[in-house]
Amino acid sequence: MAQELTQEELNPKPPEPIIKTAIFAGGCFWCMQPAFDGTPGVTATSVGYTGGASPNPTYEQVTAGNSGHIEAIEVTYDERRVAYARLLDIYWENIDPTDAGGQFADRGSQYQTAIFVADEAQQLAAETSKTAVAARFPDHRIATVIVPAKAFYPAEDYHQKYYQKNAGRYTMYKYGSGRAGKLEQIWGEKKEKVE
């Protein structure tokens, strides 16, 4: 006689999520948030500042260019649903990795590109992805650095989800800064998922 299945066997619980964070700097942080929002497996994003020594920097301090901090995005994700390697792909497709002086119209060290790695697995994945990107740009040096993660300080509320709160201004900035056109030139059709 066959053994009856238990309720748990009939309706197994989904595996518990494995929540991790990734930190990327890609120039203006307003423009990095739409690229990750809406990605299956990404549970939250926050724009902010990282890389410097001073705690709780303000937007004014960072944009002045002498705080040591740069504009960045913190991506919280479920590793069971989206791989860190996929997040790296999204990151690369939303920057000019050959620009050492900033990104698009935003110039200065506060707009440099960087991947902030939290552990050895992220380090290895970031290095692998950087090597693949470098192969696409044989005549250029990849300016994006891979560095250990430091404290991440969320930006002021009005910067969070700016593309939703101020859609008109965001769109004007994205195109007016040359970002949208340059990304299409570098990577082909724009990869941004959310307008």
N, C-alpha and C positions, 0 to 999 in steps of 0.2 A: 504494500500500500504506500502511495506517494506521501511524502511528508508535506504538510501545509506550510506555505510561506508566511512569515510574520508580516505585520503591517510595515515594519522597518525595511524588510527585504523587498516588499512590493513598492514602497515609496521611499527609496533611499534619500537621505539628506544630501544636498549638494556639499561638496567639500568646502571647508572654511576658506575664506579669502586669505591670501598672503599679501598684506598691504606693505608697499615699499614707497620710497620717494626717490625722485630723480631731480637734479637741479641743472638747468641749462641757461647760459647767457647767450642771447642772440640779437644784441642791439636793443632797440626800443621794446620794452617788455609788453607794451600794449599789443604789439603785433605778434607776439609769440603765443599769447593766451588762446586766440581762436584756433590756432593750429592743433592744440591738444584737447581743447574742450570738444566734447562729442565723440572722442575716440573711444570705442568700446574697451572697457577695462580701466579707463582713467576715471577715478572717483572724485578728484578735486584738483584745481589748479589755483595757485596764488602767485601774484607778481610781487617782486621785492628786490632786496639788495643783499649782496654777499661778496666775500672776497677780501674785505678790509678788516681792520683791527678794531675800529670804534663801534661800540654797541649802539643799536637803535638809530641808525642814520636816517636823516630826512631826505626827501626828494631834492631839496635845494642843496644840501651838502653833497649828495652824490652827483648831481648834474654840474656842480662847480668843477668836478674833475680831480679834486685833490684828497678825497676821502679814502681812496684805495678800494672802495666798493664799486661794483658794477651792477647794472640792471640785469635781473635774472628772473626766471620762473621756476617755481617748485611744483612738480607734477606728482601727485599721489595716485598710485595705481595698484591694481590687483594683479599680482604676478601670474596668477592662474589664468587670467583673461587676456593679458597683453604682455608681451615680452619686452624687456628693456631694449633689446635690439630694435624692435619696432619703434619705440620712442626715439631712439637715435636716428632712425630713418626720417621720421617726421621733423626732428630738429634740423638735420642737415638740409632738408628740402626747403627750409624757411630761413636760411642764412646765405650769405656770400662767404664761403669758408676761406677765400683767398685774400680778404680785406683785413689788413693788420691795423688799420687806423680807425676802426669803428664799423658801422653798418649803414650803408646808403647815405642819407643826408646827415645822420647823427655821427659826429666825429668825436674822438677822444677815447681815453682808456676806459671810461665808464660805459662805453658801448662796445667793448671788445667781445669777441666770441670765446666761450669757454664751456667745457663740460666738467662739472664738479662731481667727482665719483665718491661714493660712500663706502665701497668695499672692493675687494680684489675682483669679484665677478664683474662689477660695473667697469672697473679699470680695464680688464681684458676685453670686454665687449666694446668699450669706447675706442681702444687702440685698434681693434680689428676693423671697426667701422671707419675710423680715420684713414687707415691704410687703403680701404676700398674707395673712399672719397678721393684720396690722393691720386689713385690710378685714373680717375676721371679727369684730373687736371694736371697732366704730365708736365706742362710748361709753367706751372705756378707752385709756390710754396703754400701749404695749408697753414693758415695763421691761427686757427682755432687750437687752443691749448687744452690739455687734460690735466686737471689738478685735483688734489684732495678736497672734499667738501668742507666748507666752514659753516659757521652759523648763518642761517638764512633769516633775514628780517623782512616780514611782510611790509609792502608799501602802504601808504595811506589809502583809506577806503575809496577815495574817488578814482584811484588808478585801477582798482580791481574790476574786471569785466568792463573795461572802458569801452570796448567795441560794442557792448550792449547798451550801456548807459548813455553814450554819446556817439551813436552810430554814424551820424552825418560827419562829425568832426574826425572820427576814426577813419572813415573811408577817404576823406580829403587828405588826411595825413598819409595813409598807406600809399595812395597814388602820387600825391604831391612830393613825397620824400624820395620817390623813385624806387621804392621797395618792390612794389608789385611788378613793375616792368622789368626790373633787374632779375628778380626771381624767375620770371617766365623765361627771360633770356638764358639764365644759367641752367635751370632745371626742366624747362618745358612748361607745359600747362600748370598753372598755379595749383599747389597742393593744399592750400588752406581749406579746411573743412567747413568752417562756420563763418558767415559774414555778419 
